[in-house]
Amino acid sequence: MGFQITVVNSLLSLLNSHNNNDIIKITLISSIGDIKSAAEHPEVIKKLLSLCKDENKDIAIAAIRSLSKLLGDIT
């Protein structure tokens, strides 16, 4: 579990970087959605929720899909 936390934190840090192009952001968002323990990190959920409003529809869609994956397992 500790390793997953490190990975999630690293992916979130990369996602917050301003040097990423859209394809990298989409890949990072999708990767976060694949790590089930990411749902336990409020900062991850907040970031994905904010990305749902992104001007780039592909980024917004990726964020929505990742949230769906993460939160679908909680219920």
MODELLER restraints for C-alpha pairs under 7 A, 6 or more apart:
rsr = mdl.restraints
at = mdl.atoms
rsr.add(forms.Gaussian(group=physical.xy_distance, feature=features.Distance(at['CA:8:A'], at['CA:32:A']), mean=6.52, stdev=0.5))
rsr.add(forms.Gaussian(group=physical.xy_distance, feature=features.Distance(at['CA:8:A'], at['CA:38:A']), mean=6.23, stdev=0.5))
rsr.add(forms.Gaussian(group=physical.xy_distance, feature=features.Distance(at['CA:11:A'], at['CA:28:A']), mean=6.27, stdev=0.5))
rsr.add(forms.Gaussian(group=physical.xy_distance, feature=features.Distance(at['CA:11:A'], at['CA:32:A']), mean=6.88, stdev=0.5))
rsr.add(forms.Gaussian(group=physical.xy_distance, feature=features.Distance(at['CA:12:A'], at['CA:44:A']), mean=6.89, stdev=0.5))
rsr.add(forms.Gaussian(group=physical.xy_distance, feature=features.Distance(at['CA:15:A'], at['CA:25:A']), mean=6.07, stdev=0.5))
rsr.add(forms.Gaussian(group=physical.xy_distance, feature=features.Distance(at['CA:15:A'], at['CA:28:A']), mean=6.36, stdev=0.5))
rsr.add(forms.Gaussian(group=physical.xy_distance, feature=features.Distance(at['CA:26:A'], at['CA:59:A']), mean=5.60, stdev=0.5))
rsr.add(forms.Gaussian(group=physical.xy_distance, feature=features.Distance(at['CA:26:A'], at['CA:62:A']), mean=6.00, stdev=0.5))
rsr.add(forms.Gaussian(group=physical.xy_distance, feature=features.Distance(at['CA:29:A'], at['CA:62:A']), mean=6.27, stdev=0.5))
rsr.add(forms.Gaussian(group=physical.xy_distance, feature=features.Distance(at['CA:29:A'], at['CA:63:A']), mean=6.05, stdev=0.5))
rsr.add(forms.Gaussian(group=physical.xy_distance, feature=features.Distance(at['CA:29:A'], at['CA:66:A']), mean=6.61, stdev=0.5))
rsr.add(forms.Gaussian(group=physical.xy_distance, feature=features.Distance(at['CA:30:A'], at['CA:62:A']), mean=6.30, stdev=0.5))
rsr.add(forms.Gaussian(group=physical.xy_distance, feature=features.Distance(at['CA:30:A'], at['CA:66:A']), mean=5.87, stdev=0.5))
rsr.add(forms.Gaussian(group=physical.xy_distance, feature=features.Distance(at['CA:32:A'], at['CA:38:A']), mean=6.58, stdev=0.5))
rsr.add(forms.Gaussian(group=physical.xy_distance, feature=features.Distance(at['CA:32:A'], at['CA:66:A']), mean=6.98, stdev=0.5))
rsr.add(forms.Gaussian(group=physical.xy_distance, feature=features.Distance(at['CA:33:A'], at['CA:66:A']), mean=4.09, stdev=0.5))
rsr.add(forms.Gaussian(group=physical.xy_distance, feature=features.Distance(at['CA:33:A'], at['CA:67:A']), mean=6.58, stdev=0.5))
rsr.add(forms.Gaussian(group=physical.xy_distance, feature=features.Distance(at['CA:33:A'], at['CA:69:A']), mean=5.90, stdev=0.5))
rsr.add(forms.Gaussian(group=physical.xy_distance, feature=features.Distance(at['CA:33:A'], at['CA:70:A']), mean=5.81, stdev=0.5))
rsr.add(forms.Gaussian(group=physical.xy_distance, feature=features.Distance(at['CA:36:A'], at['CA:70:A']), mean=5.84, stdev=0.5))
rsr.add(forms.Gaussian(group=physical.xy_distance, feature=features.Distance(at['CA:38:A'], at['CA:44:A']), mean=6.60, stdev=0.5))
rsr.add(forms.Gaussian(group=physical.xy_distance, feature=features.Distance(at['CA:39:A'], at['CA:45:A']), mean=6.64, stdev=0.5))
rsr.add(forms.Gaussian(group=physical.xy_distance, feature=features.Distance(at['CA:39:A'], at['CA:70:A']), mean=5.45, stdev=0.5))
rsr.add(forms.Gaussian(group=physical.xy_distance, feature=features.Distance(at['CA:39:A'], at['CA:71:A']), mean=6.67, stdev=0.5))
rsr.add(forms.Gaussian(group=physical.xy_distance, feature=features.Distance(at['CA:48:A'], at['CA:63:A']), mean=5.27, stdev=0.5))
rsr.add(forms.Gaussian(group=physical.xy_distance, feature=features.Distance(at['CA:48:A'], at['CA:67:A']), mean=6.75, stdev=0.5))
rsr.add(forms.Gaussian(group=physical.xy_distance, feature=features.Distance(at['CA:51:A'], at['CA:59:A']), mean=6.79, stdev=0.5))
rsr.add(forms.Gaussian(group=physical.xy_distance, feature=features.Distance(at['CA:51:A'], at['CA:60:A']), mean=5.52, stdev=0.5))
rsr.add(forms.Gaussian(group=physical.xy_distance, feature=features.Distance(at['CA:51:A'], at['CA:63:A']), mean=5.89, stdev=0.5))
rsr.add(forms.Gaussian(group=physical.xy_distance, feature=features.Distance(at['CA:52:A'], at['CA:60:A']), mean=4.19, stdev=0.5))
rsr.add(forms.Gaussian(group=physical.xy_distance, feature=features.Distance(at['CA:52:A'], at['CA:61:A']), mean=6.83, stdev=0.5))
rsr.add(forms.Gaussian(group=physical.xy_distance, feature=features.Distance(at['CA:52:A'], at['CA:63:A']), mean=5.48, stdev=0.5))
rsr.add(forms.Gaussian(group=physical.xy_distance, feature=features.Distance(at['CA:52:A'], at['CA:64:A']), mean=5.90, stdev=0.5))
rsr.add(forms.Gaussian(group=physical.xy_distance, feature=features.Distance(at['CA:53:A'], at['CA:60:A']), mean=5.97, stdev=0.5))
rsr.add(forms.Gaussian(group=physical.xy_distance, feature=features.Distance(at['CA:54:A'], at['CA:60:A']), mean=5.29, stdev=0.5))
